[in-house]
Amino acid sequence: MTDPDVLPLSLDAFGASDHRLPLIYMRERRRELVLELQTAGPAVSMQKIRDIAAVQQAIKAIETVIAE
């Protein structure tokens, strides 16, 4: 069983047939992190903000690759 907090390193986890699946996964992960951040209230963890920023950077990188 895979850990949902660990991002997969290969496309094999998504299936090689659809290259947009990693993008969908990353957007869902970002949404989950933002929802967690909203429910945390004033006790916002810097680690959560870093996690969201890292996922956002990965989303931009995937979008750039798809656009090329």
N, C-alpha and C positions, 0 to 999 in steps of 0.2 A: 504494500500500500504506500502511495506516495504522500509526502507531506505537502499540504496545500500552500504553506508559506514559502516553499522552495520553488523557484521558477525552473521549468524544465530547460535543459541545455540543447536539446535537439528537436527537430521537427518530427521525429519518429513518434513522440507522444501524441502528436496531433494527427498523424497520418500524412503521408507525402503527397496525397492527391490534391489537397486544398491549401495553398500557401497563405490564405487569409485567416485560417484558424488561429495561429498564434496571436494575431492582432485582436481577434475577438476575445481570446483568453485574457490578454493583457488589459483590455478595456474593462472586462468583468472584474478582474483583480483590482484595478484602480477604483472601480465603483465600490467594491467591498471595503477597501481601505478607507475611502472617504466616508462611507456610512459608519465605520468604526470610529473614525475621528469625530464625527458629529455626535455620536452617543457618548463619547468620552467627556464631553462638557469642557469645563475650564482646565482640566488636568490633561492637557495635550502633550503627548510624548514627542520629543524631537526625533526619536527613531521612527515613529509613524510618519512624520513629515518627510523624513529621508526615504522611507519605503515608497511613499507616493511619488516623490520626485524621481526615484530610480525607475519606477514603472512607467512614468510619463516619458522619460528619456528613451526607454525601450520602445514605447509606442511610436514615438517620433522616428526612431531608427527603422522600425518595421515599415512605417508608412513611406519613408524615403526609398527603401529597397523596392517596395511594391510599385512606387511611382516610376522607378527607373525601369 
